[in-house]
Amino acid sequence: LVDSGADVRLVEAGVRDFGDLMMDLARLLRERPLVRAELRARFKHVVVDEFQDTNDIQYEILKLLTGTDRNLMVVGDDDQAIYRFRGASFANLTRFLKDFPEASKLVLTDNYRSGQVILDRSYEFIQKNNPHRLECELAEGPGAVSKKLKALDEGGTVTAHEFDRESDEARFAAEEVLRLKELDPSLSWADFAILVRANDHALPFVQALANRRVPYRFYGLRGLYQKPVIVDLLALLRLTTD
């Protein structure tokens, strides 16, 4: 089965991209009852993690797979939806609740990573996205949802600083590490971490740390063609063809 909207060049080459595979599978399940029945018998229970990142066609596939047994469990958080640019929709969470009204609902609020102060500040910050959040849609009634997290301890502090230039921010971070280390000599350099949004954003901080002779390790995802094993493999391939 080939979806009519597929790229003709892909069809002629006998290959499919990720979107085509999803469309083809959905069409197969819709139009081939025997295949649908076989897959339903094989997969009695379906569990989906990161459900907020599913798109419409993936949700349709899930409903076709579960059938009348409706043994479907999903785990998701609309506040972590990050793949809207490729068709994902956290609206699938609300659609799931409407399509599966008999589903039991369990809200995970126990947090083991951060102190309560950090969790409270984060909760206040995410409220800026209201009313476009699941918590707002389910704020009342017997199925009300509260996403206010509970920590194991009250620790943690949150401060905010503004800077005119990126270099000022990096300099402040490096000097703050030095200041805290001097205040508490029992701390090791591994007790400090600087988080950045992307690898390129780390460069000013790396430079600032190096300038002040602060030992550091830069952990970042490198591109595929920069990984040592791939570099070696490409060199070997060039050697064999040259």
VOBA-1610 file (N, C-alpha, C; in pm, whole numbers, padded with zeros to 5 digits, always signed):
BEGIN
Leu+00084-00119+00000Leu+00000+00000+00000Leu+00088+00124+00000Val+00056+00217-00088Val+00132+00341-00096Val+00034+00457-00088Asp+00060+00551+00005Asp-00028+00666+00019Asp-00021+00753-00106Ser-00136+00803-00148Ser-00142+00881-00272Ser-00066+01011-00262Gly-00042+01060-00139Gly+00028+01186-00124Gly+00179+01171-00114Ala+00228+01050-00129Ala+00371+01026-00114Ala+00449+01088-00230Asp+00573+01124-00204Asp+00660+01179-00307Asp+00684+01073-00414Val+00655+01108-00541Val+00667+01013-00651Val+00809+00960-00662Arg+00907+01047-00636Arg+01046+01004-00647Arg+01080+00896-00545Leu+01023+00908-00425Leu+01046+00806-00323Leu+00982+00674-00365Val+00861+00683-00420Val+00791+00562-00464Val+00870+00492-00573Glu+00917+00571-00671Glu+00993+00512-00781Glu+01123+00449-00734Ala+01183+00507-00628Ala+01308+00454-00575Ala+01285+00337-00479Gly+01159+00312-00446Gly+01128+00203-00355Gly+01167+00230-00212Val+01165+00357-00171Val+01201+00393-00034Val+01090+00478+00027Arg+01091+00489+00158Arg+00988+00565+00229Arg+01056+00650+00336Asp+00999+00766+00364Asp+01049+00844+00477Asp+00961+00815+00599Phe+00994+00880+00711Phe+00924+00848+00836Phe+00775+00878+00826Gly+00741+00991+00768Gly+00600+01026+00753Gly+00525+00926+00667Asp+00589+00881+00559Asp+00526+00781+00471Asp+00498+00653+00547Leu+00593+00610+00630Leu+00574+00486+00705Leu+00453+00496+00797Met+00435+00611+00860Met+00320+00629+00949Met+00189+00627+00869Met+00187+00699+00758Met+00068+00704+00674Met+00034+00566+00619Asp+00135+00494+00574Asp+00113+00361+00518Asp+00058+00264+00623Leu+00113+00272+00745Leu+00067+00183+00851Leu-00077+00212+00888Ala-00111+00342+00899Ala-00249+00378+00932Ala-00345+00328+00824Arg-00307+00345+00700Arg-00392+00300+00590Arg-00404+00148+00588Leu-00294+00079+00616Leu-00296-00066+00622Leu-00393-00115+00729Leu-00388-00054+00847Leu-00476-00094+00956Leu-00623-00062+00925Arg-00646+00048+00854Arg-00784+00086+00820Arg-00844-00008+00716Glu-00765-00045+00614Glu-00820-00112+00497Glu-00800-00263+00495Arg-00718-00317+00584Arg-00693-00461+00585Arg-00737-00521+00719Pro-00862-00565+00728Pro-00915-00618+00855Pro-00834-00735+00910Leu-00783-00823+00823Leu-00707-00938+00869Leu-00575-00897+00933Val-00509-00801+00871Val-00383-00750+00927Val-00411-00681+01061Arg-00516-00602+01063Arg-00553-00531+01187Arg-00581-00630+01299Ala-00655-00737+01269Ala-00688-00837+01369Ala-00563-00910+01417Glu-00470-00939+01326Glu-00348-01008+01364Glu-00262-00924+01458Leu-00249-00795+01428Leu-00168-00707+01513Leu-00235-00684+01648Arg-00367-00675+01649Arg-00437-00659+01776Arg-00418-00782+01864Ala-00417-00901+01801Ala-00398-01024+01878Ala-00255-01034+01930Arg-00159-00980+01854Arg-00019-00987+01894Arg+00011-00889+02007Phe-00044-00769+01999Phe-00016-00665+02099Phe-00141-00644+02185Lys-00151-00724+02291Lys-00269-00716+02378Lys-00273-00587+02459His-00155-00536+02493His-00146-00415+02574His-00048-00319+02507Val-00083-00193+02501Val+00000-00091+02436Val+00031+00018+02537Val+00160+00049+02553Val+00204+00154+02645Val+00280+00259+02564Val+00245+00385+02582Val+00307+00494+02506Val+00364+00597+02604Asp+00494+00621+02594Asp+00558+00725+02675Asp+00569+00852+02591Glu+00586+00966+02658Glu+00596+01097+02591Glu+00478+01117+02496Phe+00360+01089+02546Phe+00240+01093+02461Phe+00212+01233+02407Gln+00260+01336+02477Gln+00235+01473+02431Gln+00307+01502+02300Asp+00402+01418+02262Asp+00477+01442+02139Asp+00426+01359+02021Thr+00311+01293+02038Thr+00253+01219+01926Thr+00176+01314+01836Asn+00167+01277+01708Asn+00089+01358+01614Asn-00043+01287+01583Asp-00123+01345+01497Asp-00257+01293+01471Asp-00255+01152+01413Ile-00165+01127+01318Ile-00163+00996+01253Ile-00116+00888+01350Gln-00022+00921+01439Gln+00024+00824+01537Gln-00088+00790+01636Tyr-00167+00890+01671Tyr-00280+00864+01762Tyr-00383+00775+01694Glu-00406+00798+01565Glu-00500+00712+01492Glu-00451+00568+01490Ile-00321+00548+01469Ile-00263+00413+01470Ile-00286+00346+01605Leu-00268+00421+01713Leu-00288+00365+01847Leu-00432+00318+01866Lys-00527+00400+01821Lys-00668+00361+01837Lys-00701+00239+01751Leu-00644+00231+01632Leu-00668+00116+01546Leu-00606-00011+01604Leu-00493+00002+01672Leu-00427-00113+01731Leu-00501-00167+01854Thr-00557-00078+01933Thr-00618-00121+02060Thr-00754-00185+02039Gly-00830-00136+01941Gly-00957-00199+01910Gly-01055-00198+02025Thr-01133-00307+02035Thr-01239-00313+02136Thr-01184-00340+02275Asp-01064-00401+02285Asp-01005-00426+02417Asp-00966-00296+02487Arg-00922-00199+02407Arg-00890-00066+02460Arg-00788-00071+02574Asn-00694-00163+02562Asn-00589-00174+02663Asn-00474-00080+02627Leu-00496+00046+02648Leu-00398+00149+02612Leu-00363+00231+02734Met-00233+00242+02759Met-00183+00326+02869Met-00089+00430+02810Val-00111+00556+02844Val-00025+00663+02794Val+00032+00741+02911Val+00154+00792+02891Val+00221+00876+02990Val+00262+01004+02920Gly+00221+01118+02972Gly+00255+01242+02904Gly+00240+01363+02993Asp+00299+01473+02948Asp+00293+01601+03020Asp+00286+01711+02915Asp+00174+01780+02909Asp+00157+01884+02807Asp+00257+01997+02822Asp+00309+02018+02943Asp+00408+02124+02963Asp+00545+02087+02904Gln+00561+01962+02861Gln+00686+01920+02799Gln+00672+01896+02649Ala+00564+01945+02590Ala+00542+01927+02447Ala+00640+02016+02369Ile+00730+01955+02293Ile+00834+02032+02224Ile+00841+02002+02075Tyr+00752+01915+02025Tyr+00765+01875+01884Tyr+00647+01923+01800Arg+00593+02039+01833Arg+00481+02093+01755Arg+00524+02120+01611Phe+00652+02154+01591Phe+00702+02187+01457Phe+00695+02069+01362Arg+00685+01946+01415Arg+00676+01832+01324Arg+00542+01760+01338Gly+00441+01835+01381Gly+00305+01783+01380Gly+00254+01731+01511Ala+00338+01724+01614Ala+00291+01675+01743Ala+00190+01773+01803Ser+00098+01718+01880Ser-00005+01803+01941Ser-00039+01752+02080Phe-00014+01835+02182Phe-00047+01792+02317Phe-00199+01783+02335Ala-00274+01831+02233Ala-00420+01815+02236Ala-00458+01667+02238Asn-00364+01580+02196Asn-00392+01437+02202Asn-00419+01390+02344Leu-00363+01460+02442Leu-00390+01424+02581Leu-00537+01445+02615Thr-00592+01559+02576Thr-00733+01584+02602Thr-00821+01494+02516Arg-00778+01468+02394Arg-00854+01377+02308Arg-00856+01237+02367Phe-00744+01195+02424Phe-00739+01062+02487Phe-00841+01053+02600Leu-00849+01157+02682Leu-00944+01154+02793Leu-01088+01148+02746Lys-01116+01209+02630Lys-01251+01204+02575Lys-01279+01071+02505Asp-01178+01019+02435Asp-01196+00894+02361Asp-01194+00772+02453Phe-01127+00784+02567Phe-01118+00673+02663Phe-01165+00721+02800Pro-01294+00755+02813Pro-01342+00810+02941Pro-01333+00711+03056Glu-01322+00582+03026Glu-01313+00482+03132Glu-01172+00468+03187Ala-01076+00535+03126Ala-00936+00522+03168Ala-00915+00579+03309Ser-00837+00506+03389Ser-00798+00558+03520Ser-00693+00666+03500Lys-00697+00766+03584Lys-00607+00880+03570Lys-00519+00889+03695Leu-00388+00889+03674Leu-00293+00897+03785Leu-00199+01014+03760Val-00196+01109+03849Val-00110+01227+03836Val+00016+01205+03920Leu+00131+01212+03856Leu+00258+01190+03926Leu+00310+01325+03977Thr+00307+01343+04107Thr+00347+01472+04164Thr+00466+01461+04259Asp+00511+01341+04291Asp+00627+01326+04379Asp+00754+01345+04297Asn+00835+01441+04338Asn+00957+01475+04264Asn+01079+01440+04348Tyr+01177+01373+04285Tyr+01296+01327+04357Tyr+01421+01401+04312Arg+01408+01502+04228Arg+01525+01568+04171Arg+01558+01702+04235Ser+01456+01779+04273Ser+01480+01917+04315Ser+01413+01945+04449Gly+01463+02051+04515Gly+01402+02096+04639Gly+01271+02167+04613Gln+01190+02183+04718Gln+01057+02241+04703Gln+01061+02384+04652Val+01163+02460+04693Val+01173+02599+04648Val+01185+02605+04495Ile+01269+02519+04439Ile+01287+02516+04294Ile+01158+02473+04225Leu+01091+02374+04280Leu+00966+02326+04221Leu+00858+02434+04225Asp+00850+02507+04335Asp+00750+02613+04347Asp+00775+02725+04247Arg+00903+02764+04229Arg+00933+02869+04132Arg+00901+02821+03991Ser+00931+02696+03962Ser+00901+02641+03829Ser+00751+02638+03805Tyr+00675+02602+03908Tyr+00529+02597+03894Tyr+00472+02736+03868Glu+00524+02834+03938Glu+00479+02972+03914Glu+00512+03016+03773Phe+00628+02976+03725Phe+00673+03019+03592Phe+00588+02958+03481Ile+00553+02829+03495Ile+00477+02762+03390Ile+00333+02813+03383Gln+00288+02880+03489Gln+00153+02936+03486Gln+00139+03045+03379Lys+00251+03099+03333Lys+00248+03201+03229Lys+00188+03146+03099Asn+00184+03015+03085Asn+00127+02954+02965Asn-00024+02934+02976Asn-00082+02963+03091Asn-00228+02952+03105Asn-00298+03048+03009Pro-00414+03014+02957Pro-00497+02896+02991Pro-00473+02777+02899His-00368+02780+02819His-00347+02673+02721His-00269+02558+02783Arg-00322+02505+02892Arg-00258+02393+02962Arg-00365+02296+03008Leu-00325+02169+03017Leu-00419+02065+03058Leu-00470+02090+03199Glu-00385+02141+03285Glu-00425+02167+03423Glu-00540+02265+03430Cys-00542+02364+03339Cys-00651+02461+03335Cys-00779+02398+03282Glu-00766+02315+03180Glu-00883+02250+03123Glu-00950+02155+03221Leu-00868+02097+03311Leu-00921+02000+03408Leu-00911+02055+03549Ala-00940+02182+03565Ala-00923+02246+03696Ala-01039+02220+03790Glu-01154+02179+03737Glu-01272+02162+03821Glu-01334+02025+03796Gly-01418+01983+03891Gly-01489+01857+03876Gly-01415+01742+03939Pro-01476+01622+03933Pro-01415+01504+03996Pro-01284+01462+03932Gly-01263+01499+03806Gly-01139+01462+03739Gly-01035+01572+03738Ala-01043+01665+03833Ala-00952+01779+03837Ala-00807+01732+03853Val-00717+01806+03788Val-00576+01772+03790Val-00496+01888+03848Ser-00410+01857+03943Ser-00315+01955+03996Ser-00174+01905+03968Lys-00094+01988+03903Lys+00041+01949+03868Lys+00146+02015+03958Lys+00102+02058+04073Lys+00195+02117+04170Lys+00276+02004+04233Leu+00407+02006+04210Leu+00493+01896+04252Leu+00533+01906+04400Lys+00562+01789+04457Lys+00603+01782+04597Lys+00743+01721+04604Ala+00832+01790+04673Ala+00970+01745+04685Ala+00991+01666+04814Leu+01103+01597+04821Leu+01137+01523+04943Leu+01193+01615+05051Asp+01244+01733+05010Asp+01299+01826+05107Asp+01269+01969+05062Glu+01297+02063+05149Glu+01266+02204+05122Glu+01382+02280+05060Gly+01490+02212+05029Gly+01611+02280+04983Gly+01597+02344+04847Gly+01704+02414+04809Gly+01709+02477+04677Gly+01686+02626+04682Thr+01757+02699+04600Thr+01736+02844+04586Thr+01733+02879+04438Val+01663+02985+04407Val+01652+03033+04269Val+01679+03182+04267Thr+01774+03227+04186Thr+01799+03369+04168Thr+01804+03399+04019Ala+01773+03521+03983Ala+01773+03561+03842Ala+01865+03681+03825His+01943+03683+03719His+02035+03792+03689His+02020+03830+03541Glu+02029+03958+03513Glu+02021+04005+03375Glu+02155+04067+03334Phe+02192+04045+03208Phe+02320+04096+03158Phe+02300+04158+03021Asp+02383+04257+02991Asp+02375+04323+02861Asp+02440+04240+02751Arg+02544+04166+02788Arg+02619+04089+02687Arg+02637+03945+02732Glu+02652+03859+02634Glu+02675+03718+02661Glu+02803+03697+02740Ser+02905+03776+02708Ser+03033+03762+02778Ser+03020+03798+02926Asp+02933+03894+02958Asp+02911+03931+03098Asp+02846+03815+03175Glu+02754+03750+03110Glu+02688+03636+03173Glu+02788+03524+03201Ala+02872+03494+03104Ala+02971+03388+03120Ala+03071+03423+03229Arg+03115+03550+03231Arg+03210+03594+03333Arg+03148+03579+03472Phe+03023+03620+03486Phe+02955+03609+03616Phe+02948+03463+03660Ala+02912+03372+03570Ala+02899+03231+03606Ala+03032+03175+03653Ala+03139+03206+03582Ala+03270+03155+03619Ala+03314+03210+03755Glu+03294+03338+03777Glu+03334+03399+03904Glu+03247+03351+04019Glu+03120+03318+03989Glu+03033+03265+04094Glu+03079+03126+04137Val+03125+03047+04044Val+03179+02916+04079Val+03300+02932+04171Leu+03389+03024+04136Leu+03507+03049+04219Leu+03467+03099+04358Arg+03369+03188+04363Arg+03327+03244+04492Arg+03270+03135+04583Leu+03184+03050+04529Leu+03123+02945+04609Leu+03227+02842+04653Lys+03324+02817+04566Lys+03430+02722+04602Lys+03515+02776+04716Glu+03541+02905+04716Glu+03619+02965+04823Glu+03541+02967+04954Leu+03409+02987+04946Leu+03326+02987+05067Leu+03321+02850+05132Asp+03323+02745+05051Asp+03315+02609+05104Asp+03421+02523+05036Pro+03542+02519+05091Pro+03653+02441+05031Pro+03623+02293+05018Ser+03523+02242+05092Ser+03492+02100+05084Ser+03424+02064+04951Leu+03376+02163+04881Leu+03314+02138+04751Leu+03419+02099+04649Ser+03382+02011+04559Ser+03470+01976+04448Ser+03420+02045+04323Trp+03505+02051+04219Trp+03462+02115+04095Trp+03344+02040+04032Ala+03333+01912+04061Ala+03223+01832+04006Ala+03089+01864+04070Asp+03090+01947+04176Asp+02965+01986+04240Asp+02896+02100+04167Phe+02961+02154+04064Phe+02906+02267+03990Phe+02867+02224+03849Ala+02760+02280+03799Ala+02717+02250+03661Ala+02659+02376+03598Ile+02689+02398+03474Ile+02633+02509+03396Ile+02553+02447+03282Leu+02425+02474+03278Leu+02338+02419+03174Leu+02314+02523+03067Val+02321+02482+02941Val+02296+02573+02829Val+02196+02507+02736Arg+02134+02590+02653Arg+02027+02542+02564Arg+02083+02461+02447Ala+02198+02501+02395Ala+02258+02433+02280Ala+02409+02433+02297Asn+02475+02342+02226Asn+02620+02329+02240Asn+02694+02459+02214Asp+02653+02532+02110Asp+02721+02656+02075Asp+02712+02760+02187His+02606+02754+02267His+02590+02851+02375His+02690+02829+02487Ala+02754+02713+02488Ala+02848+02682+02596Ala+02985+02746+02575Leu+03016+02786+02452Leu+03151+02833+02422Leu+03194+02953+02508Pro+03111+03056+02527Pro+03155+03168+02612Pro+03185+03124+02756Phe+03107+03028+02807Phe+03130+02980+02943Phe+03259+02899+02951Val+03282+02818+02850Val+03408+02741+02846Val+03527+02836+02846Gln+03519+02942+02767Gln+03628+03039+02760Gln+03647+03111+02893Ala+03535+03149+02955Ala+03543+03220+03083Ala+03604+03131+03191Leu+03569+03006+03193Leu+03626+02913+03291Leu+03775+02892+03265Ala+03810+02875+03137Ala+03951+02855+03102Ala+04036+02976+03139Asn+03984+03096+03116Asn+04058+03219+03148Asn+04089+03230+03296Arg+04001+03171+03380Arg+04020+03179+03524Arg+04077+03050+03582Arg+04123+02963+03492Arg+04187+02838+03529Arg+04096+02752+03617Val+03969+02752+03585Val+03873+02665+03653Val+03863+02536+03573Pro+03897+02423+03630Pro+03889+02296+03556Pro+03744+02265+03519Tyr+03724+02213+03401Tyr+03588+02186+03356Tyr+03588+02070+03258Arg+03471+02014+03238Arg+03448+01915+03133Arg+03324+01957+03056Phe+03336+01955+02925Phe+03224+01996+02840Phe+03155+01871+02787Tyr+03031+01850+02832Tyr+02953+01736+02787Tyr+02851+01786+02686Gly+02865+01745+02563Gly+02770+01788+02460Gly+02758+01684+02352Leu+02642+01682+02289Leu+02621+01589+02179Leu+02689+01644+02054Arg+02787+01571+02006Arg+02855+01613+01884Arg+02782+01556+01764Gly+02802+01620+01649Gly+02740+01573+01527Gly+02787+01433+01491Leu+02707+01363+01415Leu+02739+01226+01375Leu+02875+01217+01309Tyr+02905+01314+01221Tyr+03029+01306+01145Tyr+03151+01355+01223Gln+03131+01390+01350Gln+03242+01427+01437Gln+03275+01318+01538Lys+03193+01215+01543Lys+03220+01105+01636Lys+03344+01028+01590Pro+03435+00993+01681Pro+03561+00928+01642Pro+03542+00806+01554Val+03445+00720+01588Val+03428+00598+01510Val+03384+00631+01367Ile+03304+00735+01349Ile+03258+00774+01215Ile+03372+00839+01137Val+03452+00921+01207Val+03568+00983+01141Val+03664+00875+01090Asp+03689+00774+01172Asp+03777+00665+01131Asp+03718+00588+01014Leu+03588+00562+01020Leu+03522+00486+00914Leu+03528+00562+00781Leu+03502+00693+00784Leu+03507+00772+00662Leu+03649+00776+00605Ala+03748+00786+00695Ala+03887+00786+00648Ala+03920+00653+00578Leu+03871+00543+00634Leu+03895+00412+00575Leu+03825+00401+00438Leu+03703+00452+00429Leu+03631+00447+00302Leu+03701+00531+00196Arg+03753+00649+00237Arg+03824+00734+00141Arg+03950+00662+00092Leu+04017+00593+00183Leu+04138+00523+00148Leu+04109+00411+00047Thr+04000+00341+00065Thr+03968+00229-00023Thr+03922+00276-00162Thr+03871+00398-00170Thr+03820+00447-00299Thr+03920+00536-00372Asp+04028+00577-00304Asp+04124+00669-00365Asp+04243+00587-00417
//
